[in-house]
Amino acid sequence: MARRNLFCLGIFGLGAACFGAPVRADVVPAYLFSDNAVLQRGKPIPVWGTADVGEKVSVTFAGRTVATTANAKGEWRVDLPALPANATPAAMVIKGRNTLTRTNILVGEVWLASGQSNMEQRVRETFDSALDIPGSKRFPMIRELRPDKKTSYTPLPTGSGAWKVAGPDTTGEFSAIGYHYALTIYKVLNVPVGIINTSQGASRIQTWIDSPTINSNPTFAGDVKERDSKLAEYPAVKAKLDADVAKWESDKAAAGAAKTPFTTPRPDYGWRGTPGGPDDMFLPSSFYNGMIHPLLPYALRGVIWYQGEGNTGQHVGYAKAFPALITSWRTLLGQGDLPFYWVQLSSYGDNKWNGGVMWAFMREAQTKTLSLPNTGQAISMDLGHSGNIHPQRKQEVGRRLARVALARTYGQKDIIDTAPLVERIEREGTGYRVRFKSPHGRNTITSFSDPVPGFELAGEDRVFKPAIGVIGDNNTSVLVTSAEVPNPVAVRYAWRDFPVLGLFHHGEGLPVEQFRSDDWER
């Protein structure tokens, strides 16, 4: 069925003539199906887009052709059968009344990378970029799709952006964690790897969660109230901003006419967006609507995530919000319990801000989310920087995340993805004995210092004092004591924003995760 386009021609405001003309709606695939795309191997491959209502659409790829008819909304979808990995570039032909050909398409592993600025941080902004960027010309099997950044009140039906092939002219703009994650997986599995990078600096977790989840989950009651208040106030905020801009433009024109300097900046709300407006990057669901929903239902292997700095100080709510995000994304993606792996917050600060422990509580909230199936985290406390919230050692962060995926998703049993974990904590003499177990059934703890730093003990007054640790029991336990706390009731390790670390995996050097025996709020 042809659509009709109405247009009017006006002449000096004296009259207008309107004409109806049939306009053919070309078949248009979702933006994810561009040249250089990577498709997920081993799963049915949804391909979708828009066309005229009732238009017949076919998609041909790798010798398979699947056809359908656009529905009453002009939407269509076909599902290509599952395919094995293929590093030989192939073409996808999408045919309706018009024909489109997408080239240089591979089949391999596809991961969604999301979160805030530490996932967004580009390769060119990290250590060793002078080596990594020119060296990436050897890895054209690694691709990244960076959707254009968008916020929205409602879920957008489509997005924009295009896949890029790794190389000296492109890799510098790739997510550093995403690139090194993909590179490590590629080197081990020898299959193409695609990263869909939907990260946004300073974003809060609430902005990545869909509205039905936000509206129905009591965890977000305060966010809903704040959102509704901002939306109600937006017309007045926008009217004032428009008036301020109009005055600014008038003042600027007057200064130009008088040939006098004019240095007043144009009124706006900057990168945060107008409060309550469609560009407000702090409205709940804004980034889900603008950047995640348009991806559905692209076939993925899993998700990698680095976020939490934007929610510092909200650890109690985060411990509920993070599982809600994972659960809702899995439901919306419709691909079962997709692997969901994240980076635990790194170290940052001088340990004086907010008592120096707010990031420790956020890390704990992240760790609690491991109760969900098919999840994992990479510990990065040893890779932080006290004065830079965006530490530059992202190569190692990406590799640690890849360890988790290789060991847990890809069955690489010889790859160790975590240091030994605390098995139990018990009083012993004037201190605490902390016993560890290895989830891999081999290897033990070690330290690069003697005695082991990073421990604190507290007595009944709940005031933590520095303590020392001594490794024992064939490198499977630590005895923690402090002359200042002869009768301790609690022990903590690395429980600081920027902790001193003393325990590592003996074979791989991976840091032992922070832990504590108490449940106090400070």
C-alpha positions as CSV (number, residue, x, y, z in Angstrom):
1,M,0.0,0.0,0.0
2,A,1.5,3.4,-0.9
3,R,1.5,6.1,1.7
4,R,0.3,9.6,0.8
5,N,2.4,12.7,1.5
6,L,0.6,16.1,1.9
7,F,2.5,19.2,1.2
8,C,1.5,22.9,0.7
9,L,2.9,25.7,-1.3
10,G,2.2,29.2,0.0
11,I,2.9,32.4,-2.0
12,F,3.6,35.4,0.1
13,G,1.1,34.2,2.7
14,L,-1.8,35.0,0.2
15,G,-2.8,31.5,-0.5
16,A,-1.8,27.9,-0.6
17,A,-2.4,24.8,-2.7
18,C,-2.2,21.4,-1.2
19,F,-1.6,18.2,-3.2
20,G,-1.6,14.5,-2.2
21,A,1.0,12.4,-3.9
22,P,1.8,8.7,-3.4
23,V,5.2,8.1,-1.8
24,R,6.7,4.7,-1.7
25,A,8.2,3.7,1.6
26,D,11.5,1.9,0.9
27,V,12.4,-1.1,3.0
28,V,14.7,0.1,5.8
29,P,16.5,-2.3,8.1
30,A,17.3,-1.5,11.7
31,Y,20.5,0.5,11.9
32,L,22.4,-2.4,13.5
33,F,22.4,-4.1,10.1
34,S,25.0,-1.9,8.5
35,D,28.2,-2.7,6.6
36,N,30.8,-4.3,8.8
37,A,28.3,-5.8,11.2
38,V,29.0,-8.8,13.4
39,L,26.2,-11.3,13.9
40,Q,25.9,-13.7,16.8
41,R,26.9,-17.3,16.0
42,G,25.0,-20.3,17.2
43,K,21.6,-18.5,17.7
44,P,18.7,-17.6,15.4
45,I,19.4,-14.1,14.0
46,P,16.5,-11.6,14.1
47,V,16.6,-9.0,11.3
48,W,14.0,-6.3,11.3
49,G,13.0,-2.9,10.0
50,T,10.3,-0.9,8.3
51,A,8.6,-0.9,4.9
52,D,5.2,-0.2,3.4
53,V,2.2,-1.9,5.0
54,G,1.8,-5.2,3.3
55,E,5.1,-5.0,1.5
56,K,6.9,-8.3,1.0
57,V,10.4,-8.3,2.4
58,S,13.2,-10.9,2.1
59,V,16.6,-11.2,3.7
60,T,19.3,-13.3,2.2
61,F,22.5,-14.1,4.0
62,A,25.0,-17.0,3.9
63,G,22.9,-18.9,1.4
64,R,19.7,-18.6,3.3
65,T,16.7,-16.5,2.4
66,V,13.8,-15.8,4.8
67,A,10.8,-13.7,3.8
68,T,7.9,-12.0,5.5
69,T,5.3,-9.2,5.0
70,A,5.3,-5.9,6.7
71,N,2.5,-5.6,9.3
72,A,-0.2,-2.9,9.7
73,K,2.4,-0.7,11.3
74,G,4.8,-1.1,8.5
75,E,7.1,-3.3,10.7
76,W,8.7,-6.5,9.6
77,R,11.0,-9.1,11.1
78,V,12.6,-12.3,9.9
79,D,14.8,-14.8,11.8
80,L,17.7,-16.2,10.0
81,P,18.7,-19.7,11.2
82,A,21.6,-20.1,13.6
83,L,25.0,-20.0,11.8
84,P,28.5,-21.0,12.8
85,A,31.3,-18.5,13.2
86,N,32.6,-17.2,9.9
87,A,35.5,-14.8,9.5
88,T,35.0,-14.5,5.7
89,P,33.2,-11.3,4.9
90,A,29.7,-11.8,3.4
91,A,26.9,-9.7,2.1
92,M,23.4,-9.4,3.4
93,V,20.7,-8.6,0.8
94,I,17.5,-7.0,2.0
95,K,14.8,-6.8,-0.6
96,G,11.4,-5.2,-0.8
97,R,10.3,-2.8,-3.5
98,N,13.9,-1.6,-3.3
99,T,17.1,-3.7,-2.7
100,L,19.8,-3.0,-0.1
101,T,23.1,-4.8,0.2
102,R,25.1,-4.7,3.4
103,T,28.7,-5.8,3.0
104,N,31.7,-7.1,5.0
105,I,29.5,-8.9,7.5
106,L,31.0,-11.5,9.9
107,V,29.5,-14.1,12.2
108,G,31.1,-14.5,15.6
109,E,30.5,-13.3,19.2
110,V,28.5,-10.1,20.0
111,W,28.6,-8.5,23.4
112,L,26.7,-5.4,24.6
113,A,29.0,-3.1,26.6
114,S,27.2,-0.5,28.7
115,G,27.4,1.7,31.8
116,Q,29.1,5.1,32.4
117,S,32.3,6.9,31.7
118,N,34.8,4.1,32.6
119,M,33.2,1.9,30.0
120,E,32.9,4.9,27.6
121,Q,36.6,5.8,28.1
122,R,38.3,5.5,24.7
123,V,41.4,3.6,23.7
124,R,43.2,6.8,22.9
125,E,42.6,8.0,26.5
126,T,44.3,5.1,28.1
127,F,47.9,3.8,28.8
128,D,49.6,2.1,25.9
129,S,47.3,3.7,23.3
130,A,50.4,4.5,21.2
131,L,50.9,0.7,20.9
132,D,47.3,-0.5,20.8
133,I,46.0,1.9,18.1
134,P,48.5,1.2,15.3
135,G,48.7,-2.4,16.4
136,S,44.9,-2.9,15.9
137,K,45.4,-3.0,12.1
138,R,46.1,-6.7,12.6
139,F,42.6,-7.3,14.1
140,P,39.9,-6.5,11.5
141,M,37.9,-9.3,13.1
142,I,37.1,-6.9,16.0
143,R,34.3,-4.5,15.3
144,E,32.4,-1.8,17.4
145,L,29.0,-0.3,17.0
146,R,28.7,3.0,18.9
147,P,25.0,4.0,18.8
148,D,24.5,7.8,18.7
149,K,23.7,9.0,22.2
150,K,20.1,9.7,22.7
151,T,17.7,10.2,25.6
152,S,13.9,9.9,25.3
153,Y,10.7,10.1,27.3
154,T,9.5,6.9,25.5
155,P,11.2,3.9,23.9
156,L,12.5,4.8,20.5
157,P,11.7,2.4,17.7
158,T,15.2,2.8,16.1
159,G,18.5,4.4,16.6
160,S,21.5,5.5,14.5
161,G,25.1,4.6,14.1
162,A,27.3,2.2,12.1
163,W,29.7,-0.7,12.7
164,K,33.4,0.2,12.5
165,V,36.3,-2.1,11.9
166,A,39.2,-2.0,14.2
167,G,42.2,-0.2,12.7
168,P,44.6,2.8,13.2
169,D,41.9,5.2,12.0
170,T,39.1,3.9,14.2
171,T,40.3,2.0,17.3
172,G,41.2,5.1,19.2
173,E,37.5,5.9,19.5
174,F,36.5,2.4,20.7
175,S,35.6,1.7,24.3
176,A,39.0,0.8,25.8
177,I,37.5,-1.9,28.0
178,G,35.3,-3.2,25.1
179,Y,38.2,-3.3,22.7
180,H,40.6,-5.2,25.1
181,Y,37.8,-7.5,26.1
182,A,37.1,-8.3,22.5
183,L,40.8,-8.6,21.7
184,T,41.4,-11.1,24.4
185,I,38.4,-13.3,23.4
186,Y,39.4,-13.1,19.8
187,K,42.9,-14.3,20.6
188,V,41.7,-17.2,22.6
189,L,38.7,-18.3,20.5
190,N,39.9,-17.1,17.0
191,V,36.4,-15.9,16.0
192,P,35.2,-12.4,15.1
193,V,34.0,-10.3,18.1
194,G,31.6,-7.4,17.9
195,I,31.0,-4.9,20.7
196,I,27.9,-2.7,20.9
197,N,29.0,0.2,23.0
198,T,26.0,2.0,24.7
199,S,27.9,3.7,27.5
200,Q,27.3,7.3,28.8
201,G,29.4,9.2,31.2
202,A,27.9,10.2,34.6
203,S,24.8,8.1,33.9
204,R,22.9,6.6,36.9
205,I,21.6,3.1,36.9
206,Q,18.0,4.3,37.0
207,T,18.4,5.8,33.5
208,W,19.2,2.4,32.0
209,I,16.1,0.7,33.3
210,D,12.8,0.5,31.4
211,S,9.8,2.5,32.6
212,P,7.5,-0.5,33.5
213,T,10.2,-1.8,35.9
214,I,10.8,1.7,37.3
215,N,7.1,2.3,37.8
216,S,6.3,-1.1,39.4
217,N,9.3,-1.7,41.6
218,P,9.2,0.0,45.1
219,T,12.9,0.4,45.0
220,F,12.4,3.3,42.6
221,A,9.5,5.1,44.3
222,G,11.6,8.1,45.1
223,D,12.9,8.2,41.5
224,V,9.3,8.1,40.2
225,K,8.3,11.0,42.5
226,E,11.3,13.1,41.4
227,R,10.7,12.3,37.8
228,D,7.0,13.2,37.9
229,S,7.9,16.5,39.7
230,K,10.4,17.4,37.0
231,L,8.1,16.6,34.2
232,A,5.4,18.8,35.8
233,E,7.8,21.7,36.2
234,Y,9.3,21.4,32.7
235,P,7.0,23.7,30.8
236,A,7.8,26.6,33.2
237,V,11.6,25.7,33.1
238,K,11.5,25.6,29.3
239,A,9.6,28.9,29.1
240,K,12.1,30.6,31.3
241,L,15.0,29.1,29.3
242,D,13.4,30.3,26.0
243,A,13.0,33.8,27.5
244,D,16.6,33.9,28.7
245,V,17.9,32.7,25.3
246,A,15.7,35.3,23.5
247,K,17.1,38.1,25.7
248,W,20.7,36.8,25.2
249,E,20.2,36.9,21.4
250,S,18.8,40.4,21.6
251,D,21.7,41.5,23.8
252,K,24.2,39.9,21.5
253,A,22.7,41.6,18.5
254,A,22.7,44.9,20.3
255,A,26.4,44.5,21.2
256,G,27.2,43.6,17.6
257,A,25.4,46.7,16.3
258,A,27.2,48.9,18.9
259,K,30.5,47.1,18.1
260,T,31.1,46.4,21.8
261,P,32.5,43.1,23.2
262,F,30.0,40.4,24.1
263,T,31.2,37.5,26.2
264,T,28.1,36.3,28.0
265,P,27.6,32.6,27.4
266,R,24.4,31.4,25.9
267,P,22.0,30.2,28.6
268,D,21.6,26.4,28.8
269,Y,21.8,23.6,31.2
270,G,24.9,22.1,29.7
271,W,25.6,18.4,29.2
272,R,23.0,17.4,31.9
273,G,20.1,18.6,29.8
274,T,17.1,20.7,30.7
275,P,15.6,19.4,33.9
276,G,12.5,17.4,33.0
277,G,13.1,17.9,29.3
278,P,13.6,15.1,26.7
279,D,17.3,15.8,26.9
280,D,17.5,15.4,30.7
281,M,20.1,12.6,31.1
282,F,19.1,12.0,34.7
283,L,15.4,11.1,34.1
284,P,14.7,7.4,34.9
285,S,14.6,5.3,31.7
286,S,16.1,8.0,29.5
287,F,19.0,6.0,28.2
288,Y,17.1,2.8,28.1
289,N,14.6,4.4,25.9
290,G,17.1,6.1,23.6
291,M,19.9,3.6,23.4
292,I,18.9,0.1,24.7
293,H,15.3,-0.3,23.4
294,P,16.3,0.3,19.7
295,L,18.7,-2.7,20.0
296,L,16.0,-5.2,20.7
297,P,15.9,-8.0,19.7
298,Y,19.5,-8.2,18.3
299,A,21.1,-11.6,19.1
300,L,23.8,-11.3,21.7
301,R,26.1,-13.6,23.6
302,G,25.9,-11.4,26.7
303,V,26.5,-8.1,28.5
304,I,29.5,-6.4,30.1
305,W,28.9,-3.5,32.4
306,Y,30.9,-0.8,34.3
307,Q,28.8,1.6,36.3
308,G,28.2,2.7,39.8
309,E,30.1,5.9,40.4
310,G,27.0,7.9,39.5
311,N,25.1,6.2,42.3
312,T,27.8,6.5,45.0
313,G,26.1,7.0,48.4
314,Q,23.1,5.0,47.3
315,H,24.4,1.6,47.9
316,V,21.3,0.3,49.8
317,G,19.1,1.0,46.8
318,Y,21.8,0.0,44.3
319,A,21.8,-3.5,45.8
320,K,18.2,-3.8,44.6
321,A,18.4,-1.7,41.5
322,F,21.3,-3.6,39.9
323,P,19.5,-7.0,40.0
324,A,16.4,-5.3,38.7
325,L,18.3,-4.0,35.7
326,I,19.8,-7.3,34.9
327,T,16.5,-9.2,35.3
328,S,14.6,-6.7,33.1
329,W,17.2,-6.6,30.4
330,R,17.2,-10.4,30.2
331,T,13.4,-10.4,29.9
332,L,13.4,-7.7,27.2
333,L,16.2,-9.2,25.2
334,G,14.3,-12.5,25.2
335,Q,17.4,-14.7,25.1
336,G,17.2,-16.4,28.5
337,D,19.7,-15.7,31.3
338,L,22.3,-14.0,29.2
339,P,25.7,-13.8,30.8
340,F,26.0,-10.5,32.6
341,Y,29.5,-9.6,33.8
342,W,30.6,-6.3,35.3
343,V,33.6,-4.5,36.7
344,Q,33.5,-3.9,40.4
345,L,34.3,-0.2,41.1
346,S,38.0,0.5,41.1
347,S,39.8,2.5,43.8
348,Y,39.6,6.3,44.0
349,G,39.9,9.2,46.5
350,D,41.9,10.0,49.5
351,N,39.9,8.0,52.1
352,K,38.7,11.1,53.8
353,W,35.6,11.9,51.7
354,N,32.5,10.5,53.4
355,G,34.8,8.6,55.8
356,G,36.6,7.0,52.9
357,V,34.3,4.0,52.7
358,M,31.4,4.9,50.4
359,W,32.9,3.2,47.4
360,A,33.5,0.1,49.5
361,F,29.8,-0.1,50.2
362,M,29.0,0.3,46.5
363,R,31.4,-2.6,45.7
364,E,29.6,-4.7,48.3
365,A,26.3,-3.8,46.6
366,Q,27.7,-5.0,43.3
367,T,29.0,-8.2,44.8
368,K,25.6,-9.0,46.3
369,T,24.2,-9.1,42.7
370,L,26.3,-12.3,42.1
371,S,23.3,-14.1,43.7
372,L,21.7,-13.9,40.2
373,P,22.5,-16.8,37.9
374,N,25.1,-16.4,35.1
375,T,26.8,-13.3,36.6
376,G,30.4,-12.5,37.4
377,Q,32.6,-9.6,38.2
378,A,36.1,-8.5,37.6
379,I,38.0,-6.9,40.6
380,S,39.9,-3.8,39.7
381,M,40.8,-2.1,43.0
382,D,44.6,-2.5,42.2
383,L,44.2,-0.6,38.9
384,G,42.7,2.6,40.3
385,H,44.1,6.1,40.7
386,S,43.6,8.2,43.9
387,G,43.2,11.4,41.9
388,N,41.6,10.2,38.7
389,I,38.1,8.7,38.6
390,H,38.9,7.4,35.1
391,P,42.0,5.3,35.7
392,Q,43.9,4.6,32.5
393,R,44.9,0.9,32.9
394,K,41.9,-0.3,30.9
395,Q,43.8,-3.0,29.0
396,E,44.0,-5.1,32.2
397,V,40.4,-4.4,33.1
398,G,39.2,-5.6,29.7
399,R,41.4,-8.7,30.1
400,R,40.0,-9.5,33.5
401,L,36.5,-9.3,32.3
402,A,37.4,-11.5,29.4
403,R,38.8,-14.1,31.9
404,V,35.4,-14.3,33.4
405,A,33.7,-14.8,30.1
406,L,36.2,-17.3,28.8
407,A,36.0,-19.4,32.0
408,R,32.3,-19.2,32.5
409,T,30.7,-18.7,29.1
410,Y,33.2,-20.3,26.8
411,G,34.2,-23.3,29.0
412,Q,37.9,-22.4,29.1
413,K,38.5,-24.3,32.4
414,D,42.2,-23.6,32.6
415,I,41.6,-19.9,32.8
416,I,41.4,-18.5,36.3
417,D,39.0,-15.6,36.6
418,T,39.1,-14.7,40.3
419,A,41.4,-14.9,43.3
420,P,40.5,-17.2,46.2
421,L,37.3,-16.2,48.1
422,V,36.7,-16.0,51.8
423,E,35.3,-19.3,53.1
424,R,34.9,-18.4,56.8
425,I,36.0,-15.8,59.4
426,E,36.5,-16.9,63.0
427,R,38.0,-15.5,66.2
428,E,41.4,-16.8,67.1
429,G,43.4,-15.6,70.1
430,T,43.4,-11.8,70.1
431,G,42.5,-11.6,66.4
432,Y,40.6,-13.2,63.5
433,R,41.5,-16.1,61.3
434,V,40.3,-15.6,57.7
435,R,40.2,-18.8,55.7
436,F,40.1,-18.9,51.9
437,K,38.9,-21.3,49.2
438,S,39.7,-21.3,45.6
439,P,36.7,-21.7,43.2
440,H,39.1,-23.4,40.8
441,G,40.2,-26.0,43.4
442,R,43.9,-25.0,43.0
443,N,46.3,-22.2,43.8
444,T,46.4,-20.1,46.9
445,I,46.8,-16.6,48.3
446,T,50.0,-14.6,48.4
447,S,51.2,-11.1,49.3
448,F,53.9,-8.8,48.1
449,S,54.4,-7.4,51.6
450,D,55.1,-8.9,55.0
451,P,53.1,-8.5,57.1
452,V,50.1,-8.2,54.9
453,P,48.5,-4.7,54.7
454,G,44.9,-3.7,54.1
455,F,43.3,-5.1,57.3
456,E,41.4,-3.3,60.0
457,L,40.0,-4.4,63.3
458,A,37.3,-2.9,65.6
459,G,36.3,-3.4,69.1
460,E,33.0,-2.8,70.8
461,D,33.3,0.9,70.1
462,R,33.1,0.1,66.4
463,V,36.2,2.2,65.7
464,F,38.4,0.5,63.1
465,K,42.2,0.5,63.7
466,P,45.0,-0.6,61.4
467,A,45.8,-4.3,61.7
468,I,48.4,-6.6,60.2
469,G,47.9,-10.0,58.6
470,V,50.2,-13.1,58.6
471,I,49.6,-15.7,56.0
472,G,49.5,-19.3,57.2
473,D,48.0,-22.8,56.7
474,N,49.9,-23.4,53.4
475,N,48.8,-20.0,52.0
476,T,45.1,-20.6,52.6
477,S,44.5,-18.3,55.6
478,V,45.5,-15.1,57.2
479,L,45.7,-14.3,61.0
480,V,44.7,-10.7,61.6
481,T,45.8,-8.9,64.8
482,S,46.2,-5.3,66.1
483,A,47.9,-4.1,69.2
484,E,45.4,-1.3,69.4
485,V,42.4,-3.7,69.4
486,P,43.1,-6.6,71.8
487,N,39.5,-7.8,71.9
488,P,38.1,-7.3,68.3
489,V,34.5,-7.9,67.3
490,A,34.9,-7.1,63.6
491,V,37.5,-7.4,60.8
492,R,37.6,-5.7,57.4
493,Y,39.9,-6.0,54.4
494,A,40.4,-3.3,51.7
495,W,37.3,-1.5,53.0
496,R,38.2,1.9,51.8
497,D,37.6,4.1,48.7
498,F,41.3,3.8,47.9
499,P,42.5,0.8,49.8
500,V,45.9,-0.6,50.4
501,L,45.9,-4.1,49.0
502,G,47.9,-7.0,50.3
503,L,46.3,-10.2,49.1
504,F,46.5,-11.7,45.6
505,H,46.1,-14.9,43.8
506,H,49.4,-16.8,44.0
507,G,49.4,-17.9,40.4
508,E,47.8,-15.1,38.4
509,G,48.2,-12.0,40.6
510,L,44.5,-11.3,40.7
511,P,43.5,-9.2,43.7
512,V,41.5,-10.7,46.5
513,E,38.1,-9.1,46.8
514,Q,37.3,-6.7,49.7
515,F,35.4,-8.3,52.6
516,R,34.1,-7.6,56.1
517,S,32.7,-9.6,59.0
518,D,30.3,-6.9,60.3
519,D,27.1,-5.5,58.8
520,W,27.4,-2.0,60.2
521,E,26.4,1.0,58.0
522,R,29.6,2.9,58.6
